[in-house]
Amino acid sequence: MKDSPFEHFLEECQKLYEQTQKELKEIDVLIQQTVAEVDRQAQRNMQAANRLRQIEANLESAPRDQIREAYSAVLETQQRLFTMRGQLEKLQSDQHNLEEYNRLLRRVLEFKGETQETEASSEEASIPTVVRVIEAQERERQSMARQMHDGPAQALTNLVLQAEICERLFDSDAERARQELANLKKAVASTFERVRGFISDLRPMMLDDLGLVPTMRRYTEDYGGENVHVHLTVTGRERRFASYKEVTLFRVIQSLLNNARDISHASNIEVSIDVGEERVQVVVEDNGSGFEMSELRTGLTGKEMGLDTLRERIEMLGGQFEADSSPGRGTRVVFTIPLP
């Protein structure tokens, strides 16, 4: 069936696969260049910070133009460094998404040889899953873009405005300028912590270095706060396993925590990870508002909370995903993936 819709779909997948291969090579070069630029900016930022400390040690006798120049240099290098690090994180995120997309396309193309003699209906049934996964990735990118705009980008804009206020006050009111600089210093520190948190949400570096369990311990410790308490229990033999499985488990747990906090408004979340010899089982249970299971079956709640996408991710790895909930009694989600 050379002219079947499935054949056309496979031809399109082949073109997309070749295109993403080319884009991956290009983005790898950009990442190398950006890493080098980040290193250079970090060195300049350190030099500017050292110069500012020298000025602050002799603040009373230092000329105002030198003070202004030192603070401006620190702000400029920090802003440039934040920008380059953000660009690096975006490139790395794009690279990761392209690799996942490329892997998915390769699986589809490999699937071609295995299904040439199967019925056309079973062949075409695989298309919606591919489309849904791609759409889910785009929704995640849109969500990241909104978070970046509402969080770090807005905070950096405020820092620039504060710096301009300080600059205007230097000649007219030195004491007020000094107070504004102190406020600006606090704002920079606060913004830096917010940026670090945003980067950690995108992809914690610990996940690549130490694996799932240490990353989840750190993530759940930082996730809680005053309104939400998260308790993590780990059983079994802790060890590393395939990177794509660690990433999938982390993303699913992260999404379930966000659902419990933002949608169900839970105050207590229990997370348990059991690392067995042949499978990993995760249980996420909260005391939030819950929902009717009939809504999950009709797809309403599944769409709102992204449970359909989470289920597909787990099932694509040969795992199982089950959710149980009722209004006023919270939600309990259990999922497992096999370990070869």
C-alpha angles and dihedrals in degrees: 000000000000095000095046120124089246092057090051089049091052091049089053090048090053091053092047090048092054091046094051090048088057092045091051091056091049094047091049090058091048091051091052091050092046093049089054090049092049090053091051093048091047089054092049091047090053091050092049091048091051090050091050092051089053090051092047090052088061099029096141095055100033116106114252093237090057091049091049091047093049094050092044091051092051093048092047095048093044092050091047091047092049090049094049092046090050089050090050092050091049092050091049090048091049089048091051092048091048091050091051090046091047092049090050092050090049090052090051091050091048087049088060093071093047096051105041091110098040124100118280091238093060090046094053091045090072093060099075092055092055091047093049093050091050091047090049090054090052091050089053091051091050090050091050091050091052092048091050092049095046095041126028096013093053092044092052090050089054090051091055090051092050090050091053090051090053091049092053092048097052096086099033105039116011094179093052089046090054090053092048090050090053089051090047091052090054091047091051091052091048092048091048090055091048091050091049090051091049092050090048090053090051094053125331112226088220090068091068095037104040107011138236105313099050089043092052091049091055094040095052091046091055095037099065117067130154099319103036128046117198121191121192125200121187124191134172130039110324113224144138122268137173112330095228090054092050090050092048093049092048093048093048093049090046091052092048091050090051091049091051093049103036104030106024093033092221121181096196128040125182118201122185126182120192114190107199130178094258105022147015117231123195127190121191115185128174139179094227131128095284126197143239113278088221088065089055091052092050090051098241098111092033091061095045093051097032091238093141091058092046090051091051092050092053095043091049086063091051094259137127130242126194131175128192126183146145132189112280094006102081131235133285121196123185123185136166136190125194123247114210 
